[in-house]
Amino acid sequence: MRIFEDIHIDWLGKRKIFYAISLSLFLIGWINVFVRGLHFGIDFKGGTEIVLQFDKPVNVSYIRQYIDNIGLGFVELKTFGGETGVLVRTESQYIPKNIFPKVVDNISAEIEKYYPGIPKKISDTTLSSVTYTFANADTTDQIVNRLLAKGYQAGKVSEELTNTQMVVRVGIADWIKENLRTKMPDNQFQIIKEDHVGPKVGNELKTNALIAIAISLIGILIYLAFRFKFIFAVGAVVALFHDVLITIGLYAALYGVIPGLNLEIDLTVVAAFLTLIGYSVADTVIVFDRVRENLKIHKTMPLEELINQSVNRTMSRTILTAGTVLLAIFVLLIFGGEVLRAFSFTLFFGTITGTYSSIFIASALVLEYANRFQKKVNF
C-alpha cells in the first residue's frame, strides 16, 4: 500500500494519550472484575453442559420456564447456533437425590406401560444409573430395545445369553429430556452434546491454563533478552500483559451489557490468549528489529525520532497484516456462532490492542527508560 510508504507521524509524541486510554480501559475492566467477577465456562468451574437441537425454532424463555422448575437449581440457557439450538448449563454433575426416585419411577412406568405386571427388581442404583433384573434373558432384550426406541440410554449388563440384567443411565440430560418431551410434544428434539467436568478437574485446568500463559511470557522474555536488549524484552512482555489484562477486563465489563457478548472464559479462550500473545510479540519484534537496524545506521539520531522513523517504515506491513487478520476474525465473530464467539472476540480486540501496544507500550517503555536513566540504547 503506497499510501503508507512515506509517512512522518510523531507516534511517540502521542504516547501519553494512549497511556490514558490504556489506563482507562484497564481500570474499567478490572473494577468490573473485582466487583462483578469473571464468568468461567464449564471447563473451569465444573458442571454439565447440554446442547438440545429442536426440529422447529424455539423461544429460550419458554424453555427456561419449563426447566427452572424441575429441581436442578440454577440453570443457564442460551441459544446455540441458531433458532433451533439451545445450550443448557448447570453446575450439577448428577441428578439431585430428591429427584432421582422420580426418574426411576418414570423408567418403571415406561416398562409397565408396555409390559404390565412383568416381574422386575431394582438390583442396584448409583448416582448416574439404575439396574433392573428380570425373569429371563428374552424379556431383558425386549425391554432394552423398547427403552432405546423411546430415547432412554438402556443396555444389557453383559452380552451373555443368560443375562437378565438391564442398566439404564440416569443423567441430567435424561431428566431434562423427560420433562420437555411432555411439555413440548409438537416439537421433537435430540441431545447432540453432553459434557461433564468435575470441580477438581476444572480447578486443575484453570491452574494449568495460568501456568501455560506464564511459561509463554517467561519464554518470550528470555528469547527477546538474547535477541535484543533486556529493556526491549521487558517492554515486549509488559505490552503482552497489557493486551491480556485489558482483554480479560473487557470480559467482565461487557458481560450482561451488550447482547451476544455474555462471554465466559474457557479453554477455547485460553487458546485465543496464547494465539494473541504470539501475534502481539511478532508485531513487536518487527518494530524492534527495525529500531535495531536504524540504531546501527543512525548512531547520533535522537532515540524518539529513531523509533518514530522505525514505526513509520513498518506501518505498511502493520496495517496490511492487522487488517487482513481483523477481517478474517470479524467474519468468525459475526458468523461463527456461539461456540466461536468468545475465541473470535478475544482475538479481534486483542489484535487491536496488540497492534498499538507494540508502539505505545513496548516501544514507549524503551524510550521512557532511556530518558529517565539517561541511558544510550545501542547494539
N, C-alpha and C positions, 0 to 999 in steps of 0.2 A: 504494500500500500504506500505509494509515493507520498501521499499527504503527510505521513508520519516520518518521513526520512530525514527532514531537515527542520526540526523544531527546536526552540530555545525557551523552555519553560523553567522557571525557578521553582522546582518541586520542593526542595528542602526549605526554601523561604516560607512555604505554606505549612510546614510541618506542625506548628503549634495548633493550627486549625484542626488538623487530623488527630493530634493528641486529644483535643477537646471532644471530637466526635467519638474516638475510641473509648475515652474515659466515660462519656455519657452512656454509650451502649453497654459498657461493662457494668456500670452502676445499676442501670435499669434492669439488666438481665439478672445480676447476682442478688439484688434486693428481692427480686421475684423468686429466685432460687431459695433464699433463706426464709421468705415469708410464705410462699405458696408451695415450694418444694418442686422437685423434679418428678416426673411420672415415668416409671420404669415399665417396660414391657414384660411379658410372661417369662422371657428368658432370664430375667434378673430377680423378679420378686416371687416367682413360683406361682403355680395355679394351673388352670385349664383354659385352653383356647380352642373354640369350636367354630367351624365355618359351616353355615347352612346354605344350601343352594335350592331356591324355590323354582317351581315351574312358571309362576306368574310374578309380576312385580309386587313387592310388599312394602308396607309402611312400618318403619322400625319402631315408631311409637306404639303401634298396636301390638307388635311382638313383645315389646317391653312390658306392656300391661299384663300379658299372659305369663311371662317368665318371672316377673317380680314377685309373684305370689305363690311360687311353687316350693318355697322353703330353702332356696340356695343362698340367701343373704344378698349382699350387694352383687349385682350382675351388670356388667357394662356391655352395651350393644352399639354397633355402628354398621353402616352399610359397607359392603365388601365387594369391590369390583364392578358394581352396577346395581340396578334396582331390584334384582332378584337374589342378591347375596347378602347375608347377614353374618357379622362376626360377633360371637358371644365370648366374653371373658369373665371368669370368676376366679377368686383366689382359692377356692376349694379344690382339693385333689380328688376327693371322693364324695359320694352322696352322703349328706348328714345322717347320723344314726337314727334320728326320728323319722326320716323319710324312707330309709332302706326297707322297713317292713311293708310300706305301701307299694314299693316297686316289686317286691317278692309276691305280694298279693295279686298284683296285675298280671305277673307271669303265670301264677297258678290259675287265675281266672281265664287266661287265654288258653291254657291247657284244658281246663274244664269245659270251655266253650266247644271244643271240637271232640273231646273225649270225656263226656260226662261220667262221673263216678269212677274214673280209672284209678286204680291203686297207685299211690306215689308217696314218696317220703323225701323230705329235705334232709340230706345226709351231711351237708357241710355248707358253711357260709363264710365268706371273707368280706373285707371292705369293698371288694370290687367284683364279687361273683357269688353265685348260689348254685349248688349241686343237687340234682334230683336223682333218686333211684327208683326205677320202675320194675315191673314184674318180669319182663323178658326183653331180649335184645331187639326184637322186631318192633315192639311198641316204642322203645327208645329211639330207634331210627326214624320212625314215622313222626314222632313229636319233634325231634330235632329239625327235620325237613319242614314241618309246619311252622315252627317258630322262625326259622330262617326266612321263609317266604313272607312272614309278617314283619321282617326287619329286625328281629332280635339277633344278638350275637351268641348263638347257641352252637354247641358242638358236643361230640361224644368224648368222654373222658379218655377212652382208648379205642384203638381200631380192632381190638379182639372181637371175634364173632360172638362171644358170650357177654360182651359189655352191656350193662344195664344202667349205666350212669350217664347223665347229661349235665354239662356245665353251661350256665348262661352268664355271660359277662354283664355286670351291672355298673354302669358309669353315669357320669353327669349328663353326657350326650344322650344316653338312653332315656333318662328321666325327662329331659327337655323334649326329646322326640315324642315320648309317650303323651305329654301334655299338649303339645302343639298339634299332634295328629287329631285329637278330639276337638280342639278349638278351631282348627282350620282344615276341615275335611275337603274343601273345594280347591285347595292349593297344595298339591303334593310337594315334598321336598326330600332332599337327601343330605346326609352329613358327608362333606367332601374332605374335611380335615379335623383331627382332634389331637392336640398336643398337650402333654403333661410335663411340667417341670417342678420338681420338689424345691422347697425353700433352701435346703442345703446346697443343692446343685446350683440354684440361682445365685446364692452368695459366692460360690466358687467361681462362677462365670464372671460375676461383677469384679471380683478380685483379679482374675486373670486378664480381664479387659484393661483394667488400670495398669497392670504390670506391662502389658503389651505396648500401651501408649508411652509409658515411662521409658521402657527399653528403647523404643524407636527414637525418642527425643535425646536420650543419652548417646545413642549410636551416632545420631546426626551431629551432636555437639563434638564428639571425638573426631569424626570424619572432617568436619569443616575446620576444626582447630589445626589439623595436619595440613589440609589443603590451602587454607588462607592463614589468617592470624587468629589468635584466641578471641579477640574482641569481635571479629567477624562471626565466629561461631556462636558467641553469646548473643549477638544481635539477631542471628537467624533463629535461634531457639526461643528467644523472647518473643519474636514475631509469631512463631508457631504456637506458643502458649496463648498469645493474644488472639489468634484465629480460633483456637479450640474453645477457650473460655468464653469469648463473646458469642460463639455459635451455641454453646451449651446454655448460656444465659437466655438466649432468644427462645429456646425450647420452653423455659419456664414462663417467660414474659408473654408469649403468644398463645399458650395453652388456654383454651376456652374463650379467646378473644376473637380470633379470625376463624370462621368456619372452614373446616378441611385441614387446619393446621394444629389440631389437637394431637401433637406428636409425642410419641413415647420413645425412650431410649432402650434399644435392644441390641442384639449382636449385629444386626444389619447396620445400625447407626455407628457402632464401634468400627466396623469395616469402612464406613464412609469417612470417619475421622482419620483413620490410618491413611486412606487414599488422599484426603485433604492435606495431611502432613507431607506426604510425598510430593503432591503438586506444588504446595506452597514453598517448600525448600528448593525445589527445582527452579522455580521462578526467582527466588532469592539468589541462588547460585549464579544464574545468568547475569544478574546485575553486578554481583560481587566480582565475577570473572572479568567483566568489562572495566570495573573500577581498578582491578589489579593491572590490567593491560595499560590503562591510562596513567596509572601511578608510575609505571616504568618509563613511559614516553614523556609525560609532562611532570617532571620532578619538582618544579617550582610552582606549579599551579595551586592555588588555594583549594583545600580539600572539598569545601562545599561546592565550589564551581566544578570541580572534577567529578564529583558524584552526580551533580545535575547533568553534566555532559554525558556521563555513562548511562544514566536513566533515559535521557532523550534518545540516545543511539539504540537502545534496546526497546524503545516504546513500540515500534512497528511490530516486532516479534511478540511483545507482551499483549498487545491488543488483538492481534490475529489469533494467538493461542487461547487467550481468555475468552475471546468472542466465540470461537468455534466450540470450546468446552461448554460455555454457558448456554449456547443454542441447543446442544445435544441434551444437556441436563434439563433445560426448560421443557423440552418435549417430554422427557421422562416425568417431570413434576406434574405436568398437565394431564398426560395420557397414561402414565404408568400405573395408576390406580392406587388403592390403599396400601398395598404391600410395599411399593417402591417410594411412597411419598416422603417418608422420613429420610431415607437414603438420599433422595434427589434434593430435598430441601437443604440437608447438611452440605452436600457438595456445591449446590448453587450459591448459597450465601457464603460458604467457606471459600469458594473461588474468588468472590468479590473481595472479601477481607484479606485473603492470601495475596491477591494482586497488589492491593495498596499497602499492605503491611511490609512487603518487600522494599518499598520506597520509604514510607513514613515511619516504620518501626525499626526494621533491620538496618537499613542504611542510615537512618537518622540517629540511631543509637551509636553507630561508629563515629558519626560527626560530633555528637554530644560528648562522647568520651575524649576525642581528640581536643575539642575546645576546652573542656573543663580541666583536663590534666595537662594541657599544653604538650600533647604527645604528637610526634610526627609519625604518620602511618606510612610505612614503605615496605617493599618486598625485596 
